[in-house]
Amino acid sequence: MSGPESMRRTDDDVDAFLAAGPRAELLIAVDAALRTGMPEAPRTLWRGVFWGGTEQAIVGYGDISQPRPRGEDVDWFLIGLAEQKNHVSLYVNAVADGAYLAHRYADRLGRVKVGAAAVTFRRLEDLDLDVVSEMAREAVARS
């Protein structure tokens, strides 16, 4: 099974992980914006098989217990940051008025694509970091 159930928290150094990838500058900038918006939230590197069956490493911000349609709730993150082959993803597991926050902020985040709970982008100049911080603040307030 893939999804949060097969992802696990690690003790890996988040800063070293962010600095090691080909998009280090982008990841570090988005990390700073998220930490500005959620300064008290724990930051943890998660690893494992994610939806779609791919091996992933995701920096998770904040700890939540996410209800599952079938089965027990799972421990997960409020917002996740992951580097993919061709883009970077933000997974925003916060809801307001029955819709994921990613949708509420989609038109203000910049040149991004928004899925159900994911925001994807390719370059730092495509993303409005102030809006990322604002969305993170609201995510914490609603969690």
N, C-alpha and C positions, 0 to 999 in steps of 0.2 A: 504494500500500500504506500502511496506517496502522498505528500501533503505535510502539514505540521506534525503529524504523528510520527514521521520517520526523520524529522529534523531534530537535532540535539544541541543543547547548549555546550559550549566548550570553554576552556580556560585560556584559549589563545589570546594573544595580545592584539587588541583591536587596532591600535595605532599602527603597529607593524604590518598588520594585514592591509589596512588602507593605503599605506605607503608603498606596498610591494607590487601593486597591479599596474598595468599599462595606462590606466586612467587615474593615477594617484592624485593628481592635482584636482580633478573633478570630484573624486570621492572625498577627499579631505575638506573641500569647500562645502559640499552638501552635508557632511558630518558636522561641520562647525555650525551651519544653519540649523540643523536639527537640534544640536545641543543648546543653541541659543533659545530655541522654542520650548525645549523640555529639559532644563538644566538639572533637575533632580532625578530624571529617569536613568535607571541603570542601562548600561551599554554592553552587549554581549555578542560574541561571534557564534552563530549557529551554523552547523554543518550537517549535511545528509542529503537524502534524495527528496527533492521537492516535487510539486505537481508536474506532471509530464514525464516524470521518471529521470530527470537530470540531476546530477550531483551538483550541489550548490553550497556556497558560503554566503551567509547573509548577516550583516550587522543589525542586530535587533535593539531597538530603543524602547524602554518601558516593558513591563511584564504584565500580561493579561491572561486570563483564563477564557479561552474562546469556546463557546458552545458549538457542538457538532450536531448535525441533523440526526445522525444515528451514532449512538455510543456516548462515551463520557467526554466531558470537556477536556480540552488540551491546553497545556501551557504554551504560550506563544508570545510574540512581541506586538507592541502597539503600532510601531512603524519599523519597517525593515529597509535596508539599503543593500543592493546587490549589483555587482558588475557582471554583465552578461557578455557574450561574444561580441555583439554589435551595438550594445547600448547599456545604459544603467537603469535599474528599476528601483522605484520606491514603492513598497507595499504598505498601504495605509489601512490598518484594521480598526478604523473608527467610523462610527455612523452618526449622522445627525438627521433627524426627521425622516428616518427610514432609508436614507441614501448614504453611500460611502462618501467620506469627506473629499476624496480625490475628485469626485464629480462636482462637488460644490466649488472647488477651487480651480477646476480645469481651465477655465477661460482666463485666469489670472497667473497661472504658473509659468507661462511662456510657450515656447514651441515644443510641446510635449504631446504624447499620445496617452490617452487615459482608457484603461480597461475597467473591469469590475471594481477592483480595489488597488489597481496598480497604475503608476505613472511611469512612463518610460521616456528617456531623452538620451541624446548622444553627446552633447557638448555643454560646457559650463555656460556659454553665452546663450544657450537655449532655455535656461531655467532662471526664474526670478527667485533668488535665495531668500529675500525678505518675505515673500509669500510662502515659501517652504517653512520658514520659522513660524509664521502666523498659523499655518495649517497644523504644525506640530503642537503649538500652544493650545489650539482648539481640541486636538486629539486627546491631549492630557486632560483638559477640562471635562471632556465627555466620557472619559474612561472610568 
